[in-house]
Amino acid sequence: MKRLVLAALLGAALVAGCGGDSGSSDNPVSQVPESGGLRDKVTAAQNAKVSDFPSAKGKTLQQMAEQVKGAGSTEVGLASSIFTVGKDRLAFGMIDKQGQFLYGPTAVYVAPNPGAPAVGPFVAPADVLLTEGRYRSRQSAEETDPFAAVYEAQVDFKKKGPWAVLAVTKDGGKYVAAPSQVQVIEKQQDAIPEVGATPPRVATDTLASVKGNEKLLDTRVPPSDMHKESFDQVLGKKPVALLFSTPQLCQSRVCGPVTDVAMQLKAKYGDKIEFIHQEVYKNNDVNAGLRPPLEAFHLRTEPWLFVINKDGKITARLEGSFGVTAFENALKTAL
């Protein structure tokens, strides 16, 4: 499996503790700890506006970096890796000089190379990853440095090839920024099933298929209850949320949080949508290769979410880190 860039940065990041279950809330930010002003910072990061950032008109990406005095004072960790020509989702985290996650109004600028005219700002609102306490796995509950929220921008890539990226966060009264680069491909080069396509009719693991071995079925502790149906048996009969993740073995450290988010949203949408979780590695051994459903979907990173409507067509797909809002919006596309 390809390791997302964010994984290497997550290990050094440190934020406040998880916090407990404050009860059901329609506002995910209520689950973010208040200590250190973290909740206020994430709230501000949720509400980024174009007017918060300097205009790119007439400037190259390099000039934008020079204009933002804090350029180079942070690191950006990409949390998605597949980009195609047109509007695409760019997910990432920002990490400061102390190795801590940085939250504030954030946007990205892009260009084919640093000397080319910059395009942007594309605002990147923060999407909360923390669930209510009752839906957190033991792994998440014991996490000492939780990733509270991920940034997500919808960026319009005009052509294939390498693109330079400048991520900018407003931190108090100043800007900080970090460069990165992505590779954009034509849509027809992307082998992973896209929105509008019919997904492979593959069997996913159930308790029966693993002969009652819950530890083989799900590395989450405790195991989720998203293995009642095999994907091939419900495809085309009802909406499905198919989540590929491995909470214990995840290369990007975000499988656990997104699986918890699935559990929370299942409590809300489970009567309308079949939630199915599929582990990633054969025998839960990273050296044993991928399980057949991932091979069928041509996946090489994790986690992935595919939402399929009752007619058997994909209506949404998300890769990497995605929070409560993105997950719920994806579900709504199938209803």
URGI-V788074 format. One record per run of one state. SS is the DSSP state (a for helix, b for strand, c for the rest). FROM is the first residue (numbers start at 1). TO is the last residue. If there is no record, write none. Layout:
BEGIN
SS_FROM_TO / SS_FROM_TO
END
This chain:
BEGIN
c_1_4 / a_5_10 / c_11_27 / a_28_31 / c_32_34 / a_35_46 / c_47_49 / a_50_52 / c_53_59 / b_60_60 / a_61_67 / c_68_70 / b_71_71 / c_72_74 / b_75_78 / c_79_82 / b_83_84 / c_85_85 / b_86_95 / c_96_100 / b_101_101 / c_102_105 / b_106_111 / c_112_116 / b_117_117 / c_118_118 / b_119_128 / c_129_132 / a_133_135 / c_136_137 / a_138_141 / c_142_148 / b_149_157 / c_158_160 / b_161_171 / c_172_173 / b_174_185 / c_186_186 / a_187_189 / c_190_197 / b_198_198 / c_199_213 / a_214_217 / c_218_230 / a_231_234 / c_235_238 / b_239_244 / c_245_254 / a_255_269 / c_270_272 / b_273_278 / c_279_280 / b_281_281 / a_282_284 / c_285_289 / b_290_290 / c_291_291 / a_292_296 / c_297_303 / b_304_308 / c_309_312 / b_313_319 / c_320_323 / a_324_332 / c_333_335
END
